[in-house]
Amino acid sequence: MVTAPSQAEREKKSAALSSVFAAVGLTTFKIIVGILTGSLGILAEAAHSALDLVAALVTFFAVRLSGKPADEEHRYGHGKIENLSALFETVLLLVTAVWIIYEATQRLFFKPVDVEVSVWAFLVMIVSIVIDYTRSRVLYRAAKAHNSQALEADALHFSTDIWSSSVVILGLVCVSISKAFPSLVFLEKADAIAAAVVALIVVYVSLEMGARTVHGLLDTAPKGLVEKIKLAVEAIPGVADCHNVRVRYSGPIFFVDAHVLVDGSQTLTEAHLLTEKIEQVICAIAPGADVTVHPEPAGMLQNSVANDQE
């Protein structure tokens, strides 16, 4: 059963909005506990969650705007807004990572800070892991169901928060051990080290998201897809050649343009039926794609090849 566009948009907006509410709650909780305990690891996570909130808001508005239909100025729709949203998230994440690494370096070498470990410190991080796990699953499901790059970027973002929160918990455990056993005083630096590890995770995620976003903005074709389409189309009886295949994503929508050489003596109706069959074959390879097929008389093969080489 195909989901109606209106329902798909509602589901995407609902997933994005739930992420916003979750980010608001986590950011507030982490800031309060981080200030009370003096834990840089938790404050780093609070900054990370604040960025999550901004990213979630950007994603929410991007999903709303990208769902607008094509108009006179945007013939391919507004899907690229989702790519811009992911790029904005990448920049925010990198800025946060720089601040965390700077502050961790200060605490490790120049500005020691006594971290007060309490049950609240562990509670906020455990709650964070539970919420991040839940919302990342919701976002992944919505992203997969509706081919949304913005939601997928958000899901990837929040799934890595689970690991970074786990690292912070490990840092807090080490600080607790250093207070219980003075001979292990070196473990009191574990909180700052945990914060630095969080920053490295953020950098990794940022670079991964950034690369995918740039590929989307530059209309980079999925590896091997053009060749796969050409082989499938040329296997259709009545198609002499498939060339000049162009593929691109615009947010959740995939566009495919293809030129084919067919028998020039057939009727317009026969040519139309053949192009419909070609579209079906391409959609089997790229489900939901917006396909445009341009038929040409088979006698133009040499000219078409020459044009491709140019």
BELPE-V454491 format. One record per pair of residues at least 6 apart in sequence whose ideal C-beta (glycine too) atoms are under 6 Angstrom apart, sorted by the first residue. I is the first residue (numbers start at 1). J is the second residue. If there is no record, write none. Layout:
i;j
I;J
I;J
This chain:
i;j
8;146
9;67
11;142
12;63
12;142
12;146
12;148
13;63
15;138
15;139
15;142
15;151
16;59
16;60
16;63
17;60
19;56
19;135
20;56
20;57
20;60
22;131
22;135
23;52
23;53
23;56
24;53
26;49
26;128
27;49
27;50
27;53
29;124
30;42
30;45
30;46
30;49
30;124
31;46
33;42
33;120
33;121
33;124
34;42
34;43
34;46
37;116
37;118
37;121
38;113
38;115
38;116
39;115
39;121
39;191
40;107
40;191
40;192
40;195
41;168
41;171
41;191
41;194
41;195
44;100
44;195
44;198
45;168
47;96
51;92
51;96
54;92
55;89
58;85
58;88
59;85
59;150
59;154
62;81
62;82
62;85
62;150
63;150
65;78
65;81
66;78
66;79
66;81
66;82
66;251
68;78
70;77
76;250
77;250
77;253
79;250
79;251
79;253
80;250
82;149
82;150
82;251
83;213
83;216
83;217
85;150
86;153
86;209
86;213
87;213
89;153
90;206
90;209
90;210
93;202
93;206
94;206
97;199
97;202
97;203
100;195
100;199
101;196
101;199
104;192
104;195
104;196
107;113
107;192
108;189
108;192
115;175
115;191
117;172
117;175
117;176
121;172
125;165
125;168
125;169
128;165
129;162
129;165
132;158
132;161
132;162
133;162
135;158
136;155
136;158
136;159
139;151
139;154
139;155
140;155
142;151
143;151
143;152
143;155
146;252
147;252
148;252
153;209
160;201
160;205
164;198
164;201
167;194
167;197
167;198
168;194
171;190
171;191
171;194
174;187
174;190
175;188
175;190
175;191
177;184
177;187
178;184
178;185
178;187
178;188
216;249
219;248
221;247
225;247
226;245
228;285
229;245
229;282
229;285
230;242
230;245
232;281
232;285
233;239
233;242
233;278
234;242
238;262
238;274
239;260
240;261
240;298
241;261
241;301
242;258
242;260
243;259
243;304
243;308
244;259
245;258
246;257
247;256
248;255
253;290
254;286
254;289
255;290
256;282
256;289
256;291
257;292
258;293
259;294
260;295
261;296
261;298
261;301
262;295
263;298
264;297
264;298
271;295
275;293
275;295
278;293
279;291
279;293
282;291
283;289
